Amino acid sequence: MSRLNKITVVGASLAGLRAVQTLRREGFAGEVTLVGAETHVPYNRPPLSKSVLHGDDDIALPGAEELDDQWLRGRKAVHLDTRNRTVTLDDGTEVGHDGLVIASGARPRRLDGVHTLRTIDDALALRAKLDSGHEHVLVIGGGFIGGEVASTARQLGRKVTLIGSAPYPMHAGLGEEAARWLAAHHERNGVELITNVRVTAVDGGRVRLSDGRTVAADLVVGGMGVLPNTEWLDGSGLAVDDGVLCEPTLFATGSTDIVAAGDVARWPHTHFGGETVRIEHWSNANEQGAVAARNLLAGAENAQPFVDVPNFATHVHGARIQTAGLPHLADSASIATGSPEEDRFAVAFTRDGVPVGAVAVNSPKDLIKLKRAIAAREMPPSP
């Protein structure tokens, strides 16, 4: 079975939980220590910008309370000694291991005076603000977090302004056609859009923009992206560049006893020509945590590359928006089914004629077909 006796998992969110569960399901009988910076049980993050803001706090991940392994809650890893195989925690404790799973996740980019949304505590604090009568909500960032917060705030009857640096919300992830549709969808649902600008300063509820305008609001929320939590790896010898650099098998580059998974892992995706990616979505963390654990047990010489086709879904003002693959790699995009005018369509993205991405709006079956085409590297026949 395994040459390992003691495995430490740093990060008690989805990827870390899946790693621990997989280690046990694969028959690992040694010691497992799970280190988590939060005091809460592992929970689903996608509902934070939706149902939690509506009052539903039941978001614990299934199986989290059943962990029998040593679980160090509210403890943060601050240093890794790869030579002596120890992880130092913020209270000075050293945790030894002969195998390590790095699943330390990411943290939001922050601005003073701006609420961010990454943890359950962030969501509860934001909900309290929304419940206390803040009528005008200004959201900085046109990505999926910003879009979901804008949607939820409108459902709660708030006036919403959404500010983004791109021409349309989620432009980079959705491509021109779907992002343009999303902009119109936001506006139809009462969201004021301010695009192609950057925020230069925030002073209380007053937000200054790069075009010279100042926008005032009762509550400012930021969805400005995240940074991988890799500071604790400084001086460890591991290669870090916008995440832990990994082999296709998720082993940290140059290591045979350390793997990484989830938002913190950056690896060459062999299905897409070795394109180096770091993916911040639920499905990636879910699958990657399991694959990283299995590969750690198998050993670097027997490990399998992680080749899952990325996929993601969000709900904005009642519309279901899904993506698959890596649309940004495409040199061509075309509507495969439906039409934006019908609020139901799918876009296929290809590079040199090979499918590399898909976006679907209210078309889940079409997204499934296109995702299969991406996996097969062959476009499906026209309906």
C-alpha angles and dihedrals in degrees: 000000000000134000088209127097105171125035127183121200114199110202126045100207127098100302092045093047092049090049092054093045092049093049090057095042089052090056102257105161099180130098119296123191120191116200118197129177092207126069094219124093113260108285142182113268100196093074092056092086094040127024096019090057087053091054105268110128098170099109104124114140114249112261096018095116092048096065110128095186127099105281118192106197124193091017123125126205110234104171142018122206104195094183095056093029097233134136115210117212129210091260092055096258115143117214115198126210144164092207128035134195113198108206099145093140126202141289130222124259105251139208124191111261093017124112114227129198119218108109137043088252090055090051094048091049091050091047090053090053092049091047092050095068105268098159104183116053119190115197120199112206131042098220127109096283091050091047094049093048090049090050094048093046090053090050087054090054098254127143107245134200117186118199123195139166095222127075090253136014113273089005095150095050101038104035127229102300100048094038091053089050090049092053091054090045091054091049093047087056094052103264116141109222124207109182140176092036137107128218110244100179143357120210111178105300094343117098120194118209133207091247091061098259125128120210121196124207140162094235131022120202125186128215097167100142132264141271121222115248100243103128091102088062094061109125093013095109093239116132110249126181116149087333138351107313109232142180117249086267091059093249109139108257109274095008133107098185104042127073131175132210142177128014093348098056123093117185143157107263104217094196088064098046095275094302106172110236142171111198124199102192133116097242092052093052091045095053098032094055090057096044093047091053093048091048092049089055093045093050129237093279092057100034122124124225118252104243105157114144106245117241136179139179135195137174120221122177090338096311121120113222120187135178135191133188123359108308092178090070093063127111092192137034131185138170106259100184139004125359138263089240089064092048087235121092147118130222124208119209121201138179117203087347094304118117112246104159148011138196124195130188114199088337108105096159091053090050090054091052093048093047089054089050090053090051091048093042089228130103116239118244116271113266 
